[in-house]
């Protein structure tokens, strides 16, 4: 695999892990470029709004966990497929997409989240 794509995948994972586990300011300092465009409708646009959101999530849900299932990189994009467990054992499958700038920094984010059902009609796992 292309060294640049591998590095982008590793950086996207570390960015997400660092923010999710309680240090969003460090995540932004290490991995975000000059701008940060947010497409999640529950999070404000820009670096500070991202930091505020994840700081609030850490206070409200300190026991939440994330597991990285897979990462895919192409061009200037990285997609992360994750499994999240929130209080009460609410489980979610998420897809996060990050766009990187020419300096290898994250500058844009999209995501989609779905609660994992107790059973499926096809019997297949969400992963």
URRA-V228879 format. One record per residue. N is the residue number from 1. PSI is psi in whole degrees, 0 to 359 (none if undefined). Layout:
n & psi
N & PSI
N & PSI
This chain:
n & psi
1 & 145
2 & 132
3 & 320
4 & 316
5 & 320
6 & 317
7 & 319
8 & 318
9 & 313
10 & 320
11 & 321
12 & 317
13 & 313
14 & 323
15 & 308
16 & 313
17 & 314
18 & 316
19 & 312
20 & 323
21 & 6
22 & 7
23 & 65
24 & 329
25 & 316
26 & 319
27 & 315
28 & 314
29 & 321
30 & 326
31 & 353
32 & 143
33 & 200
34 & 330
35 & 164
36 & 106
37 & 124
38 & 131
39 & 354
40 & 122
41 & 349
42 & 359
43 & 135
44 & 165
45 & 144
46 & 167
47 & 312
48 & 322
49 & 322
50 & 312
51 & 313
52 & 316
53 & 310
54 & 331
55 & 319
56 & 318
57 & 322
58 & 320
59 & 317
60 & 329
61 & 66
62 & 341
63 & 1
64 & 150
65 & 154
66 & 140
67 & 132
68 & 118
69 & 312
70 & 159
71 & 138
72 & 134
73 & 140
74 & 131
75 & 239
76 & 19
77 & 145
78 & 135
79 & 132
80 & 132
81 & 117
82 & 162
83 & 122
84 & 140
85 & 124
86 & 171
87 & 145
88 & 11
89 & 29
90 & 125
91 & 141
92 & 147
93 & 133
94 & 154
95 & 121
96 & 138
97 & 132
98 & 134
99 & 135
100 & 148
101 & 182
102 & 346
103 & 6
104 & 23
105 & 148
106 & 132
107 & 354
108 & 148
109 & 137
110 & 154
111 & 166
112 & 139
113 & 143
114 & 131
115 & 139
116 & 124
117 & 158
118 & 325
119 & 160
120 & 155
121 & 333
122 & 351
123 & 4
124 & 148
125 & 164
126 & 354
127 & none
